[in-house]
Amino acid sequence: MRRIVLLSTLLALPLLAPPGTAHADSASAFEGAVQPMTTGEDVYHHVCQSCHMPDGKGAMGAGAQFPALAGNAKLQASAYPIYVIMNGYGGMPWFSEMLTDQQIANVVAYIRTHFGNNYTDPVTPTEVTPQRPAIPPKEIY
């Protein structure tokens, strides 16, 4: 008898759920224009600093390491950070589908001239375009 009552209760639960339940893929209430990230500083603050930290010193924790950009000799050649931003590296995701060539050039120029880095040669979108992958990287599960 207890099994019948329990089974009946479990079967009735979906009927008690309110109609029109919202789901994560429902339309957002946000209706304003998206603010473009035009400067390298904008891109860094909105995309990069959550892992590399506001001061560019990186972080460690939760089984992950986020490399420091501050005083990083790997930034001397602009091709390296362009490649990493485009294609990802290790635990870093790729951003080739999210950022334009101009945004990537701007953020690379920003990280190369801030956080104790003094690599002042300009970075242009024409350096970024050839590194854009013909087939975007895919996540591997």
Backbone as CSV, one residue per row, in Angstrom:
resi,resn,N_x,N_y,N_z,CA_x,CA_y,CA_z,C_x,C_y,C_z
1,MET,0.817,-1.189,0.000,0.000,0.000,0.000,0.871,1.267,0.000
2,ARG,1.951,1.218,0.812,2.832,2.382,0.866,3.449,2.661,-0.505
3,ARG,3.792,1.603,-1.211,4.401,1.780,-2.533,3.426,2.451,-3.495
4,ILE,2.187,2.103,-3.425,1.182,2.694,-4.307,1.033,4.176,-4.006
5,VAL,1.000,4.539,-2.731,0.867,5.947,-2.346,2.107,6.727,-2.791
6,LEU,3.283,6.160,-2.561,4.522,6.820,-2.959,4.587,6.987,-4.477
7,LEU,4.267,5.952,-5.205,4.277,6.007,-6.660,3.265,7.023,-7.176
8,SER,2.092,7.050,-6.603,1.059,8.015,-7.010,1.521,9.443,-6.755
9,THR,2.165,9.655,-5.624,2.660,10.989,-5.289,3.735,11.427,-6.277
10,LEU,4.665,10.534,-6.574,5.735,10.869,-7.514,5.195,11.158,-8.912
11,LEU,4.196,10.426,-9.324,3.603,10.662,-10.639,2.805,11.960,-10.681
12,ALA,2.269,12.388,-9.554,1.459,13.605,-9.508,2.309,14.868,-9.402
13,LEU,3.555,14.762,-8.973,4.399,15.947,-8.792,4.529,16.808,-10.046
14,PRO,4.755,16.243,-11.221,4.852,17.106,-12.409,3.570,17.895,-12.677
15,LEU,2.444,17.361,-12.282,1.180,18.061,-12.493,1.040,19.258,-11.566
16,LEU,1.766,19.256,-10.464,1.692,20.349,-9.508,2.607,21.515,-9.867
17,ALA,3.522,21.304,-10.805,4.442,22.371,-11.212,3.655,23.470,-11.915
18,PRO,3.993,24.731,-11.648,3.256,25.820,-12.286,3.513,25.845,-13.791
19,PRO,2.493,26.189,-14.584,2.679,26.263,-16.034,3.562,27.457,-16.401
20,GLY,4.218,27.353,-17.543,5.022,28.475,-18.025,6.308,28.674,-17.250
21,THR,6.883,27.618,-16.749,8.125,27.737,-16.010,9.218,28.285,-16.926
22,ALA,9.973,29.257,-16.443,11.049,29.855,-17.235,12.240,28.917,-17.291
23,HIS,12.918,28.931,-18.413,14.114,28.124,-18.605,15.288,29.037,-18.916
24,ALA,16.483,28.526,-18.775,17.690,29.323,-18.989,17.782,29.868,-20.407
25,ASP,17.194,29.162,-21.369,17.288,29.642,-22.739,16.128,30.559,-23.116
26,SER,15.350,30.997,-22.133,14.270,31.941,-22.394,14.856,33.289,-22.784
27,ALA,14.059,34.121,-23.403,14.513,35.443,-23.804,14.937,36.246,-22.584
28,SER,15.977,37.013,-22.744,16.503,37.835,-21.660,15.665,39.095,-21.526
29,ALA,15.644,39.641,-20.329,14.944,40.897,-20.104,15.765,42.076,-20.616
30,PHE,17.045,41.854,-20.919,17.913,42.919,-21.403,17.494,43.319,-22.809
31,GLU,17.237,44.601,-22.995,16.803,45.081,-24.301,17.680,46.199,-24.843
32,GLY,18.668,46.656,-24.079,19.512,47.761,-24.513,20.565,47.328,-25.507
33,ALA,21.261,48.311,-26.039,22.347,48.032,-26.975,23.564,47.529,-26.205
34,VAL,24.258,46.583,-26.769,25.480,46.075,-26.163,26.578,47.110,-26.372
35,GLN,27.296,47.424,-25.307,28.380,48.392,-25.415,29.594,47.724,-26.047
36,PRO,30.101,48.272,-27.128,31.250,47.644,-27.784,32.515,47.788,-26.938
37,MET,33.360,46.784,-27.023,34.667,46.845,-26.369,35.633,47.348,-27.430
38,THR,35.980,48.619,-27.373,36.786,49.194,-28.444,38.262,49.296,-28.096
39,THR,38.586,49.527,-26.848,39.996,49.675,-26.487,40.537,48.361,-25.934
40,GLY,41.850,48.243,-25.952,42.478,47.070,-25.362,42.171,46.958,-23.884
41,GLU,42.099,48.099,-23.221,41.761,48.108,-21.796,40.350,47.575,-21.578
42,ASP,39.399,47.984,-22.431,38.021,47.466,-22.337,37.999,45.950,-22.482
43,VAL,38.679,45.452,-23.502,38.702,44.005,-23.739,39.329,43.298,-22.546
44,TYR,40.442,43.822,-22.056,41.109,43.189,-20.918,40.172,43.123,-19.716
45,HIS,39.531,44.242,-19.394,38.667,44.280,-18.209,37.436,43.391,-18.345
46,HIS,36.914,43.238,-19.544,35.699,42.441,-19.726,35.953,40.977,-20.043
47,VAL,37.115,40.649,-20.571,37.370,39.277,-21.014,38.513,38.619,-20.242
48,CYS,39.593,39.334,-20.044,40.835,38.707,-19.560,41.040,38.755,-18.048
49,GLN,40.632,39.843,-17.418,41.022,40.034,-16.029,40.373,39.057,-15.058
50,SER,39.311,38.403,-15.448,38.698,37.442,-14.526,39.642,36.283,-14.230
51,CYS,40.542,35.966,-15.134,41.536,34.907,-14.898,42.921,35.479,-14.605
52,HIS,43.330,36.475,-15.376,44.682,37.014,-15.242,44.769,38.105,-14.179
53,MET,43.645,38.459,-13.570,43.539,39.414,-12.470,43.711,40.859,-12.962
54,PRO,43.106,41.812,-12.219,43.181,43.219,-12.630,44.608,43.753,-12.746
55,ASP,45.524,43.197,-11.942,46.908,43.666,-11.987,47.782,42.847,-12.931
56,GLY,47.185,41.874,-13.639,47.918,41.056,-14.597,48.855,40.039,-13.974
57,LYS,48.746,39.824,-12.662,49.682,38.919,-11.984,49.233,37.464,-11.975
58,GLY,48.098,37.171,-12.602,47.633,35.793,-12.666,47.183,35.289,-11.307
59,ALA,46.884,33.992,-11.239,46.398,33.407,-9.990,46.553,31.902,-10.043
60,MET,46.488,31.300,-8.874,46.469,29.843,-8.757,45.345,29.489,-7.800
61,GLY,44.702,28.375,-8.065,43.665,27.921,-7.160,42.667,27.058,-7.871
62,ALA,41.938,26.285,-7.092,40.901,25.389,-7.607,41.455,24.479,-8.699
63,GLY,42.695,24.056,-8.526,43.293,23.133,-9.480,43.693,23.757,-10.798
64,ALA,43.730,25.080,-10.856,44.070,25.752,-12.109,45.150,26.798,-11.864
65,GLN,45.880,27.098,-12.910,46.874,28.158,-12.846,46.582,29.128,-13.977
66,PHE,46.483,30.399,-13.632,46.248,31.448,-14.610,47.535,32.263,-14.700
67,PRO,48.281,32.136,-15.793,49.612,32.736,-15.878,49.599,34.256,-15.741
68,ALA,50.674,34.755,-15.179,50.855,36.200,-15.051,51.183,36.798,-16.412
69,LEU,50.601,37.939,-16.682,50.970,38.716,-17.860,51.968,39.795,-17.460
70,ALA,51.995,40.117,-16.174,52.902,41.137,-15.653,54.342,40.661,-15.789
71,GLY,55.153,41.491,-16.416,56.564,41.169,-16.573,56.818,39.878,-17.328
72,ASN,55.976,39.564,-18.290,56.063,38.293,-19.007,56.870,38.456,-20.297
73,ALA,58.039,37.829,-20.343,58.917,37.934,-21.517,58.312,37.299,-22.764
74,LYS,57.334,36.403,-22.599,56.698,35.781,-23.769,55.896,36.793,-24.586
75,LEU,55.644,37.960,-24.015,54.876,38.984,-24.724,55.757,39.840,-25.626
76,GLN,57.068,39.606,-25.607,57.986,40.412,-26.409,57.617,40.366,-27.889
77,ALA,57.315,39.192,-28.405,56.859,39.053,-29.794,55.334,39.025,-29.781
78,SER,54.710,39.914,-30.514,53.244,40.012,-30.497,52.573,38.763,-31.053
79,ALA,53.272,37.993,-31.874,52.661,36.801,-32.482,52.231,35.782,-31.428
80,TYR,52.979,35.671,-30.334,52.644,34.677,-29.305,51.299,34.978,-28.636
81,PRO,51.093,36.171,-28.060,49.779,36.403,-27.444,48.640,36.399,-28.461
82,ILE,48.908,36.821,-29.692,47.857,36.765,-30.717,47.434,35.316,-30.922
83,TYR,48.403,34.427,-31.082,48.102,33.008,-31.293,47.316,32.428,-30.116
84,VAL,47.761,32.715,-28.899,47.108,32.150,-27.716,45.678,32.665,-27.589
85,ILE,45.469,33.946,-27.839,44.111,34.502,-27.760,43.221,33.878,-28.832
86,MET,43.745,33.705,-30.022,42.970,33.129,-31.126,42.627,31.663,-30.907
87,ASN,43.593,30.885,-30.452,43.457,29.427,-30.429,43.341,28.811,-29.046
88,GLY,43.565,29.597,-28.006,43.591,29.043,-26.661,44.893,28.303,-26.428
89,TYR,45.129,27.947,-25.167,46.355,27.226,-24.834,46.166,26.624,-23.450
90,GLY,46.351,25.326,-23.336,46.137,24.672,-22.046,44.698,24.877,-21.596
91,GLY,44.517,25.476,-20.435,43.177,25.723,-19.906,42.527,26.994,-20.416
92,MET,43.264,27.780,-21.194,42.687,29.032,-21.700,41.842,28.748,-22.933
93,PRO,40.611,29.266,-22.940,39.766,29.064,-24.126,40.233,29.949,-25.281
94,TRP,39.765,29.619,-26.464,40.068,30.439,-27.636,39.027,31.541,-27.743
95,PHE,39.424,32.643,-28.350,38.521,33.784,-28.506,38.403,34.212,-29.966
96,SER,38.816,33.355,-30.901,38.783,33.724,-32.318,37.368,33.970,-32.820
97,GLU,36.384,33.358,-32.197,35.000,33.561,-32.636,34.323,34.694,-31.883
98,MET,34.941,35.171,-30.813,34.318,36.194,-29.975,34.861,37.593,-30.253
99,LEU,36.145,37.676,-30.553,36.788,38.980,-30.713,37.168,39.230,-32.170
100,THR,37.085,40.491,-32.563,37.494,40.881,-33.914,39.018,41.011,-33.966
101,ASP,39.546,41.106,-35.174,40.986,41.312,-35.329,41.426,42.602,-34.639
102,GLN,40.607,43.641,-34.751,40.942,44.922,-34.114,40.959,44.783,-32.593
103,GLN,39.968,44.096,-32.026,39.933,43.915,-30.573,41.143,43.113,-30.084
104,ILE,41.518,42.086,-30.829,42.682,41.283,-30.439,43.946,42.126,-30.528
105,ALA,44.099,42.888,-31.597,45.267,43.769,-31.723,45.309,44.760,-30.561
106,ASN,44.159,45.317,-30.219,44.105,46.300,-29.136,44.469,45.691,-27.784
107,VAL,43.943,44.512,-27.480,44.230,43.918,-26.171,45.668,43.428,-26.101
108,VAL,46.216,42.933,-27.203,47.626,42.520,-27.211,48.517,43.746,-26.993
109,ALA,48.211,44.844,-27.672,48.982,46.073,-27.457,48.871,46.522,-25.999
110,TYR,47.689,46.387,-25.423,47.473,46.794,-24.028,48.316,45.962,-23.066
111,ILE,48.265,44.631,-23.177,49.009,43.803,-22.218,50.520,43.921,-22.429
112,ARG,50.934,44.279,-23.641,52.372,44.419,-23.912,52.923,45.751,-23.423
113,THR,52.045,46.698,-23.074,52.500,48.011,-22.601,52.042,48.314,-21.182
114,HIS,51.469,47.344,-20.508,51.013,47.519,-19.124,51.560,46.381,-18.269
115,PHE,51.313,46.466,-16.980,51.697,45.410,-16.025,53.215,45.212,-15.983
116,GLY,53.968,46.276,-16.180,55.424,46.174,-16.137,56.050,45.732,-17.446
117,ASN,55.248,45.576,-18.480,55.768,45.224,-19.806,56.028,46.518,-20.575
118,ASN,57.062,46.542,-21.366,57.393,47.745,-22.123,57.712,47.395,-23.577
119,TYR,56.813,46.630,-24.189,56.969,46.250,-25.600,56.069,47.178,-26.408
120,THR,56.641,48.257,-26.886,55.833,49.351,-27.432,55.620,49.311,-28.936
121,ASP,56.221,48.351,-29.646,55.982,48.322,-31.087,54.492,48.053,-31.320
122,PRO,53.900,48.756,-32.289,52.452,48.662,-32.490,52.004,47.269,-32.940
123,VAL,50.774,46.951,-32.571,50.137,45.700,-33.002,48.929,46.107,-33.831
124,THR,48.822,45.568,-35.039,47.741,45.957,-35.943,46.893,44.745,-36.320
125,PRO,45.667,44.999,-36.772,44.820,43.890,-37.226,45.444,43.093,-38.370
126,THR,46.312,43.718,-39.165,46.942,42.975,-40.264,47.891,41.890,-39.750
127,GLU,48.350,42.006,-38.517,49.140,40.935,-37.898,48.243,39.821,-37.375
128,VAL,47.027,40.180,-37.031,46.091,39.225,-36.431,45.434,38.360,-37.501
129,THR,45.002,38.966,-38.584,44.230,38.270,-39.619,44.872,36.972,-40.105
130,PRO,46.169,36.944,-40.426,46.757,35.687,-40.907,46.767,34.567,-39.859
131,GLN,46.665,34.926,-38.599,46.674,33.907,-37.548,45.279,33.380,-37.221
132,ARG,44.264,33.990,-37.822,42.899,33.521,-37.561,42.754,32.129,-38.159
133,PRO,42.337,31.146,-37.350,42.231,29.775,-37.864,41.173,29.660,-38.954
134,ALA,41.490,28.915,-40.023,40.525,28.691,-41.105,39.322,27.921,-40.575
135,ILE,39.587,26.960,-39.724,38.523,26.205,-39.058,38.647,26.526,-37.584
136,PRO,37.611,27.124,-36.986,37.711,27.507,-35.581,38.006,26.303,-34.684
137,PRO,38.782,26.520,-33.623,39.034,25.434,-32.674,37.724,24.941,-32.076
138,LYS,37.690,23.699,-31.675,36.490,23.120,-31.062,36.841,22.572,-29.691
139,GLU,35.857,22.582,-28.820,36.057,21.984,-27.506,36.093,20.476,-27.646
140,ILE,36.949,19.861,-26.879,37.049,18.404,-26.876,36.495,17.910,-25.552
141,TYR,35.521,17.036,-25.634,34.921,16.488,-24.411,35.347,15.069,-24.229
